[in-house]
Amino acid sequence: MKLMSAKAQFEQSHPKVISFLKTVFSRPIEEGTILELTVTRPGEEPVTTNLKVKDSDLALMESLKDLMKNK
């Protein structure tokens, strides 16, 4: 229940992120898809990484998709 409350607060605080995630997860993430993440802290240079989705990652991607659906 605590997780769902935190999720609801996050959705309210960051609607653009939620919209982005809904768009991304509106169809299956396929093996070979590249995900990129950049973190920019105040006063620091951005740090970026990426990953190419492997077959072994697909179950996690589906779990994340399911988490986005649950309200």
N, C-alpha and C positions, 0 to 999 in steps of 0.2 A: 504494500500500500504506500509506503514511503517513497518508493521508486516512481510510482504513478503520480504522486503529488509533485515530485521534482520534475518529472517529464512535463506535466501540465504547466508548471511555472516556466520551464525552458521554452515551451511552445508559445506562451504568452509574451515572453521577453524577446524572442528571436524568430518572429514569423517568417522572415526571408530565408533563414536556414531551413525551417520546416518545409517551406514551399520548394526549396531546392532539393531537399531529400525526397520529398514526395515525387518530384519530377524524375529524379535519378532512379528511384525504386519503382516507378510506374511500370517498368518492364524488367525482366530478369537481367542481373549482372552476369555477363558471359565470361568464360575463361578467356584470358587475353586482354580484358578490359584494363586500362591503366587508371588508377586512382592517384590523385596528387593532393598533398596537404601542405599548406604554408602557414606558419605561425610567425606573427610579427608582434614582438613585445615593444612597449613604449621605449623609444630611444635606442632600439637595437635593429640590426639588420634582419631581414626575414630569413627564416630557416625553412627549407622546402625538402620534402621527400616524396617518393612515389613508389607504387608497387604495381606489378602486373598480376592480376588475379589468376590464381592457379585453381585447378580442379578441386584441390583440397580446401580451398577458401569458400567454395560455393555454399556450403551449409551455413557458414557464418553469415554470408550475405543474405540468405533467406531469413535467418533469425533476426537480423537487423531490419529487414523489410517488415517482418511480422510485428516487431516492436513498434514500428511507425504506425501500423494499422490499429493497434490496441489503444483504446482510449478509456 
